[in-house]
Amino acid sequence: MPDFDVLIVGGGPVGAAAALAVAGRGLALALVEPREAVMHADPRPIALAHGSRLILERLGVWERLAPVTPIERIHVSQRGGFGRVELDAAEAGLPALGYVVDYGRLAALMRSALDTAPGCRLIRSAVTALQSGAEVATAQLEAGSASRSVSARLIVVAEGGALAGAGARTKDYRQSVVTARVVSTATHRHTAYERFTPEGPLALLPMGEGMALVWTTTPDRAQQLCELPEAGFLQRLQDAFGGRLGTFTNVGPRVRYPLALKVGVSAGLRVIPIGNAAQTLHPVAGQGLNLGLRDAWELAQTVAEHPGDALGASAHLSVYRRRRRLDRGGGIGFTDTLVRLFSNDVAPLRVARGLGLALLGAVPPAKQFLVRRMTFGTRG
Ligand SMILES: Cc1cc2nc3c(=O)[nH]c(=O)nc-3n(C[C@H](O)[C@H](O)[C@H](O)COP(=O)(O)OP(=O)(O)OC[C@H]3O[C@@H](n4cnc5c(N)ncnc54)[C@H](O)[C@@H]3O)c2cc1C
């Protein structure tokens, strides 16, 4: 007999969502996470789509997530080129196009929700190796100097991509992203801005009274931006973004992340990666966690539909993979195409981008399609 029916590796937002969605079904369930209160200090802003809000509501965490800042409009433009588009929640018949939250707060809240999830055991360890097998899969756990292995019918890998790295398809974007909270003289009026520049997209998301900056650029420039004194940084931001939000007056601590696309390959019998462990995306369109939450939710649905002794068997895993194929492929293709099309300064492409944006702005069904795609993902 395996130790568990379902073992989840990683208690970030995606692993925690999977555990919360599977808990309470009478299964032997455990989640392994080495950190006490997950990355409280990680300041990255997360734009959650309305579809993710619906998942978090069902998991009972949404109402405890305050403060969240709704995005009512998204303004997309390109620097040095014509064409822009504005997406509007009311036009799309949605209460909001998205909600901006703090990653650290979301992750900590979801972890604390696990403390009261029925029948979910929390194991404070790091998984150092996984072994798939016909009857059970095993995980090697390490906490301090202690090491042991546990077995499960199904191991769900949600550790953000480190373990699933072997054999994964990766593409280094040669870009880094700098995040920080900024304050400007004009109020955001719940509008998010995405401005494409030749070095990468610059996004400003409404967050509380101020804005959250997500600025993609070359790795060298990202380092310089983090090291600049505050006044110099604010001037660079002003030059790159322009005056649409008045004058930038304050910036909080700046944090930089390297960017790569990582697509996990089949992890073997009885092992399934979800979230960033399955696909790590460029943050250009704020898709990664939204896609990961849909992975977690759909996986839990397939767990509910299969008897305990069928969990993790190839028939079960094929159902899950089939249901996620379109959404996953759509998310990977959409973000990768945006990065390739928009992160350059080739004149004909600049004109084509302008035409594309102008056309998108002028054709309501095209805008509706884009909003639905970003809200609920790609559906079959
Ligand atoms: C700057 C930036 C902005 C972003 N903005 C958005 C956005 O607006 N919208 C959006 O949807 N997405 C966004 N993303 C992407 C989003 O952050 C990720 O998709 C999301 O965090 C993935 O969640 P996860 O739970 O799969 O992985 P993670 O968040 O990486 O969590 C992994 C967990 O696994 C644990 N772990 C690690 N190794 C082990 C191990 N060996 N054993 C056990 N546990 C382990 C870690 O401690 C952690 O708790 C952004 C990303 C960046 C970098």
PDBQT file of the ligand as one rigid body, heavy atoms in Angstrom, charges set to zero:
ROOT
HETATM    1  C1  LIG A 401       7.496  39.555 -11.982  1.00  0.00    +0.000 C 
HETATM    2  C2  LIG A 401       6.427  38.511 -12.183  1.00  0.00    +0.000 A 
HETATM    3  C3  LIG A 401       5.110  38.911 -12.330  1.00  0.00    +0.000 A 
HETATM    4  C4  LIG A 401       4.108  37.971 -12.515  1.00  0.00    +0.000 A 
HETATM    5  N1  LIG A 401       2.836  38.391 -12.682  1.00  0.00    +0.000 NA
HETATM    6  C5  LIG A 401       1.849  37.500 -12.895  1.00  0.00    +0.000 A 
HETATM    7  C6  LIG A 401       0.501  37.933 -13.068  1.00  0.00    +0.000 A 
HETATM    8  O1  LIG A 401       0.207  39.129 -13.079  1.00  0.00    +0.000 OA
HETATM    9  N2  LIG A 401      -0.458  36.985 -13.255  1.00  0.00    +0.000 N 
HETATM   10  C7  LIG A 401      -0.157  35.649 -13.283  1.00  0.00    +0.000 A 
HETATM   11  O2  LIG A 401      -1.071  34.837 -13.456  1.00  0.00    +0.000 OA
HETATM   12  N3  LIG A 401       1.112  35.205 -13.109  1.00  0.00    +0.000 NA
HETATM   13  C8  LIG A 401       2.108  36.095 -12.923  1.00  0.00    +0.000 A 
HETATM   14  N4  LIG A 401       3.406  35.654 -12.734  1.00  0.00    +0.000 N 
HETATM   15  C9  LIG A 401       3.667  34.204 -12.719  1.00  0.00    +0.000 C 
HETATM   16  C10 LIG A 401       3.398  33.607 -11.335  1.00  0.00    +0.000 C 
HETATM   17  O3  LIG A 401       4.184  34.224 -10.344  1.00  0.00    +0.000 OA
HETATM   18  C11 LIG A 401       3.689  32.107 -11.358  1.00  0.00    +0.000 C 
HETATM   19  O4  LIG A 401       3.048  31.524 -12.468  1.00  0.00    +0.000 OA
HETATM   20  C12 LIG A 401       3.209  31.438 -10.069  1.00  0.00    +0.000 C 
HETATM   21  O5  LIG A 401       3.905  31.934  -8.953  1.00  0.00    +0.000 OA
HETATM   22  C13 LIG A 401       3.386  29.918 -10.152  1.00  0.00    +0.000 C 
HETATM   23  O6  LIG A 401       2.926  29.337  -8.953  1.00  0.00    +0.000 OA
HETATM   24  P1  LIG A 401       3.435  27.884  -8.499  1.00  0.00    +0.000 P 
HETATM   25  O7  LIG A 401       2.708  27.599  -7.232  1.00  0.00    +0.000 OA
HETATM   26  O8  LIG A 401       3.329  26.951  -9.666  1.00  0.00    +0.000 OA
HETATM   27  O9  LIG A 401       5.001  28.056  -8.264  1.00  0.00    +0.000 OA
HETATM   28  P2  LIG A 401       5.740  28.942  -7.176  1.00  0.00    +0.000 P 
HETATM   29  O10 LIG A 401       4.990  30.184  -6.937  1.00  0.00    +0.000 OA
HETATM   30  O11 LIG A 401       7.157  29.058  -7.659  1.00  0.00    +0.000 OA
HETATM   31  O12 LIG A 401       5.715  28.068  -5.845  1.00  0.00    +0.000 OA
HETATM   32  C14 LIG A 401       6.492  26.886  -5.747  1.00  0.00    +0.000 C 
HETATM   33  C15 LIG A 401       6.472  26.371  -4.307  1.00  0.00    +0.000 C 
HETATM   34  O13 LIG A 401       7.188  25.131  -4.252  1.00  0.00    +0.000 OA
HETATM   35  C16 LIG A 401       8.107  25.145  -3.149  1.00  0.00    +0.000 C 
HETATM   36  N5  LIG A 401       9.263  24.304  -3.496  1.00  0.00    +0.000 N 
HETATM   37  C17 LIG A 401      10.335  24.646  -4.263  1.00  0.00    +0.000 A 
HETATM   38  N6  LIG A 401      11.183  23.614  -4.354  1.00  0.00    +0.000 NA
HETATM   39  C18 LIG A 401      10.639  22.606  -3.625  1.00  0.00    +0.000 A 
HETATM   40  C19 LIG A 401      11.055  21.261  -3.341  1.00  0.00    +0.000 A 
HETATM   41  N7  LIG A 401      12.209  20.776  -3.816  1.00  0.00    +0.000 N 
HETATM   42  N8  LIG A 401      10.247  20.486  -2.573  1.00  0.00    +0.000 NA
HETATM   43  C20 LIG A 401       9.058  20.968  -2.106  1.00  0.00    +0.000 A 
HETATM   44  N9  LIG A 401       8.629  22.224  -2.343  1.00  0.00    +0.000 NA
HETATM   45  C21 LIG A 401       9.406  23.027  -3.094  1.00  0.00    +0.000 A 
HETATM   46  C22 LIG A 401       8.481  26.619  -2.986  1.00  0.00    +0.000 C 
HETATM   47  O14 LIG A 401       8.955  26.889  -1.668  1.00  0.00    +0.000 OA
HETATM   48  C23 LIG A 401       7.152  27.303  -3.312  1.00  0.00    +0.000 C 
HETATM   49  O15 LIG A 401       6.346  27.441  -2.161  1.00  0.00    +0.000 OA
HETATM   50  C24 LIG A 401       4.430  36.592 -12.555  1.00  0.00    +0.000 A 
HETATM   51  C25 LIG A 401       5.758  36.177 -12.410  1.00  0.00    +0.000 A 
HETATM   52  C26 LIG A 401       6.757  37.124 -12.224  1.00  0.00    +0.000 A 
HETATM   53  C27 LIG A 401       8.180  36.667 -12.072  1.00  0.00    +0.000 C 
ENDROOT
TORSDOF 0
